[in-house]
Amino acid sequence: MCSCDIQAIIFDLEDTLVDREKSRMKFLEEQFERFHELMVTVQRRDFEKVYLTLNPYGLEDIEWVYQELVKKLNIERISWKTFYNDYKMHHYRYHFPFHDTLFVLEKLRNMGYKLGVVTNGKSEDITHVMNAIGIYPYIHYVSTSDEVGVRKPDPVIFEDIMKHLGVTAKNAIYVGDCPLNDIAAAHAMGMITVWMANSVLGTPEEDELDYTIESLSDLIEVCTKIERGDA
């Protein structure tokens, strides 16, 4: 297909295809609205600030987050379990793609690439997220830690996605935002690495990084350069 024979592009999900910040801020806004009549002394900005302080990167145990939130805000009329159950019931609906996610995925499929997703998490939750942002029609296969049995950066989960896409590492580009779980792991497998710049998580090692992009749209130019043999 191209001078480097790139056949597949593999993506991380959160903060790569999903706009995590927009998604969780919208969820927190509407969760507060659902319960504000029972916590009239709590302002929305304080509710959001405490949640984000407890769970800045969205990686903490959610049960613990709500237990601590109730304590810190002195909420007496709502239990942490009520917040947690509301989270489980509604959170999956509050996921949004980046403004160019769908456009880029469609463009890459039209360019002839197989597209895959590798992500840590429960398969049921990931299915909800991918349905919510509308990317399933563009993705050929999804490897989840829940189904594979290991989490990124374990090489087994990368081997799983490549096996199902029918490609080898030298024929694949990997796109992600985490220096360790995404870039270092994909580099170790022998894939071309593309970092979705995210200073919150740190910066990849220079020798592990092939390309840096500020938005998914930049990926199209990267792929075009590789096809032409310009990079």
LUMMAR-802808 format. One record per residue (C-alpha): residue in three letters; chain; x, y, z. Coordinates in steps of 0.5 Angstrom, whole numbers, plus 500, padded with zeros to 3 digits. Layout:
# residues N
   residu   chaine    c1    c2    c3
      ALA        A     X     Y     Z
...
//
This chain:
# residues 231
   residu   chaine    c1    c2    c3
      MET        A   500   500   500
      CYS        A   506   505   501
      SER        A   513   505   501
      CYS        A   514   503   509
      ASP        A   508   498   508
      ILE        A   504   501   514
      GLN        A   497   497   514
      ALA        A   494   498   521
      ILE        A   493   504   525
      ILE        A   492   502   533
      PHE        A   489   507   538
      ASP        A   489   508   545
      LEU        A   482   510   547
      GLU        A   481   516   553
      ASP        A   485   522   551
      THR        A   486   520   544
      LEU        A   480   518   541
      VAL        A   475   521   547
      ASP        A   476   528   550
      ARG        A   476   526   557
      GLU        A   476   533   560
      LYS        A   470   535   556
      SER        A   466   528   558
      ARG        A   467   528   565
      MET        A   466   536   566
      LYS        A   459   535   563
      PHE        A   458   529   567
      LEU        A   460   532   573
      GLU        A   455   538   571
      GLU        A   449   534   570
      GLN        A   450   529   576
      PHE        A   450   536   581
      GLU        A   444   538   578
      ARG        A   441   531   579
      PHE        A   442   532   587
      HIS        A   443   539   588
      GLU        A   436   540   592
      LEU        A   439   535   597
      MET        A   445   539   598
      VAL        A   443   546   598
      THR        A   450   548   602
      VAL        A   454   546   596
      GLN        A   456   550   590
      ARG        A   457   546   583
      ARG        A   464   549   583
      ASP        A   466   546   590
      PHE        A   463   539   588
      GLU        A   467   539   581
      LYS        A   473   542   584
      VAL        A   473   537   590
      TYR        A   472   531   585
      LEU        A   477   533   580
      THR        A   482   534   586
      LEU        A   481   527   588
      ASN        A   481   524   581
      PRO        A   485   529   577
      TYR        A   486   524   572
      GLY        A   480   519   572
      LEU        A   484   513   574
      GLU        A   482   513   582
      ASP        A   477   508   585
      ILE        A   471   511   584
      GLU        A   468   508   590
      TRP        A   473   511   594
      VAL        A   473   518   590
      TYR        A   465   519   592
      GLN        A   467   516   600
      GLU        A   472   522   600
      LEU        A   467   527   597
      VAL        A   462   526   601
      LYS        A   466   527   607
      LYS        A   470   533   605
      LEU        A   463   537   603
      ASN        A   460   535   609
      ILE        A   454   532   605
      GLU        A   449   528   610
      ARG        A   443   527   606
      ILE        A   446   523   600
      SER        A   450   517   601
      TRP        A   457   516   597
      LYS        A   453   509   595
      THR        A   448   514   591
      PHE        A   453   518   588
      TYR        A   457   512   586
      ASN        A   450   508   583
      ASP        A   449   514   579
      TYR        A   456   514   576
      LYS        A   455   507   574
      MET        A   448   508   571
      HIS        A   450   515   567
      HIS        A   457   516   566
      TYR        A   458   512   560
      ARG        A   453   517   556
      TYR        A   457   522   558
      HIS        A   463   521   553
      PHE        A   465   525   547
      PRO        A   470   525   541
      PHE        A   475   530   540
      HIS        A   472   535   534
      ASP        A   476   531   529
      THR        A   475   524   531
      LEU        A   470   521   526
      PHE        A   473   525   521
      VAL        A   480   522   522
      LEU        A   478   515   522
      GLU        A   473   515   516
      LYS        A   479   519   512
      LEU        A   484   513   515
      ARG        A   479   508   513
      ASN        A   479   511   506
      MET        A   486   511   505
      GLY        A   486   503   506
      TYR        A   488   502   513
      LYS        A   486   497   518
      LEU        A   484   501   525
      GLY        A   484   498   532
      VAL        A   483   500   539
      VAL        A   487   498   545
      THR        A   485   500   552
      ASN        A   485   498   559
      GLY        A   478   497   562
      LYS        A   472   493   563
      SER        A   469   491   556
      GLU        A   462   492   557
      ASP        A   464   500   559
      ILE        A   469   500   553
      THR        A   463   498   549
      HIS        A   458   503   552
      VAL        A   464   509   551
      MET        A   465   507   544
      ASN        A   458   507   542
      ALA        A   457   514   545
      ILE        A   462   517   541
      GLY        A   460   513   535
      ILE        A   467   510   533
      TYR        A   465   503   532
      PRO        A   463   503   524
      TYR        A   471   505   523
      ILE        A   474   500   528
      HIS        A   476   493   525
      TYR        A   478   490   532
      VAL        A   478   492   540
      SER        A   483   489   545
      THR        A   481   490   552
      SER        A   485   488   558
      ASP        A   478   485   561
      GLU        A   478   480   555
      VAL        A   486   479   554
      GLY        A   487   478   561
      VAL        A   493   483   562
      ARG        A   493   491   562
      LYS        A   498   496   558
      PRO        A   504   496   558
      ASP        A   504   489   558
      PRO        A   506   486   551
      VAL        A   501   481   550
      ILE        A   495   486   549
      PHE        A   499   489   543
      GLU        A   500   482   541
      ASP        A   493   481   541
      ILE        A   491   487   537
      MET        A   496   485   532
      LYS        A   494   478   531
      HIS        A   487   480   530
      LEU        A   488   485   525
      GLY        A   493   481   521
      VAL        A   499   485   522
      THR        A   506   485   525
      ALA        A   509   491   529
      LYS        A   513   493   523
      ASN        A   507   494   519
      ALA        A   503   498   525
      ILE        A   503   505   527
      TYR        A   501   506   534
      VAL        A   497   513   537
      GLY        A   497   514   544
      ASP        A   497   520   550
      CYS        A   501   516   555
      PRO        A   509   516   555
      LEU        A   509   509   559
      ASN        A   503   505   557
      ASP        A   502   507   550
      ILE        A   509   510   547
      ALA        A   514   506   551
      ALA        A   510   500   550
      ALA        A   509   500   543
      HIS        A   516   502   541
      ALA        A   518   496   545
      MET        A   514   492   540
      GLY        A   517   495   534
      MET        A   511   500   532
      ILE        A   512   507   529
      THR        A   510   511   535
      VAL        A   505   517   535
      TRP        A   504   521   541
      MET        A   498   525   542
      ALA        A   501   531   546
      ASN        A   499   531   553
      SER        A   503   534   558
      VAL        A   499   532   564
      LEU        A   502   525   564
      GLY        A   509   527   562
      THR        A   513   527   556
      PRO        A   516   520   552
      GLU        A   523   519   552
      GLU        A   526   522   545
      ASP        A   528   515   543
      GLU        A   522   512   544
      LEU        A   518   517   540
      ASP        A   517   518   532
      TYR        A   512   523   531
      THR        A   508   528   536
      ILE        A   501   531   534
      GLU        A   497   536   537
      SER        A   490   534   534
      LEU        A   488   527   531
      SER        A   488   531   524
      ASP        A   495   532   524
      LEU        A   496   524   524
      ILE        A   493   524   516
      GLU        A   499   528   515
      VAL        A   504   524   518
      CYS        A   501   518   514
      THR        A   501   521   508
      LYS        A   509   523   509
      ILE        A   510   516   511
      GLU        A   507   513   505
      ARG        A   511   518   500
      GLY        A   517   516   504
      ASP        A   518   523   506
      ALA        A   519   521   513
//
